[in-house]
Amino acid sequence: MDAPAVALIAGATGAAASRLVELLASEGWVVFALCRSRFPTSQKAVTFVPVDLMDPVAVASAVADLPPVTHVVYSARAKHGEGGSESVVENVAMLRHVLDAATAHSSLRHIHLVEGGKWYGQHLGPYTTPAREDDPRHLPPNFYFDQEDLLRARQADQCWTWSASRPNVIVDFAPGRPRNIISIVGAYAAICRELALPLDFPGEPKQFSALTEITDATHFARAVRHIMTTPACANAAFNVTNGDVFRWQHLWPRIADAFGLKGGIVRPFSLAEAMRDRNALWQGMVAKHRLRPARLEEIALWSFADALFRQTFDVVSSTTRLRRSGFSDVIDSEEQFLALLARYRDARILP
């Protein structure tokens, strides 16, 4: 019997990797999860390893103590930025420290890098759609470019291979993770209902009618597992979304209906500004509706929604390369959005 695959996952508790940790563990992988602090788990196949990825000595020491690693998934970030560029120096340094430690393992077969839609410059403005993996790069800086260049250079003449994935707007049922458009929209709708207001769309008119996309976290986990274990996917990048697109103008009335609200108008405003002093209101709603105790900022990161709703152009990625590699799963994004909202309500996180 072959020895189980051993995965080292950096950024293991984040939106992009948490479901992958669960999936690999359920399939018999041994998973070592690098994260900022110790994280409790009931999964016997998962060991969380707290380490600061900015500390090369700490990373090397942590990885040196592990069994032979066969696969590495890197999904960590120095910090999230909702607009503009993020630190190239810090993000590249963190990846380099993990590569230095992981490539010392002679058993290494594959390294997978999680990137994102910012690869195509959507944080800067309109870009070519549907975006394809080999589209020309935009004017730097973009830390994804530097990370992938580093990985490609390290892989030259090695026996292990690399791959990268580019999800866009990862959604999930993830209590305690406020950077999630599902819980943000749900909290906004609940507040509108509490105040007897219609559900206005708090974004640009062009965003309301534009095509856009999301990536379900469990769907993403299955795709990453496919990419890093399929020989045909070696040494290439892949867009990973739900495989469909939607328009807010069609989904928004369905969200309003789910909360028993009237659909409002398109009214561009900042949720971060409008919700700045709403925690007292939320605490009253927690008591009134017997919700799980939580502060509003633990449920909704309003600036994330502001960044998405300010876009005035299509956000569409081609998933043709992924489908041609043999991964053909597709998710109905509107149905998934509503289903995840229902899970938050069933869990008494949203009323």
Disulfide bonds with the S-S distance in Angstrom:
none
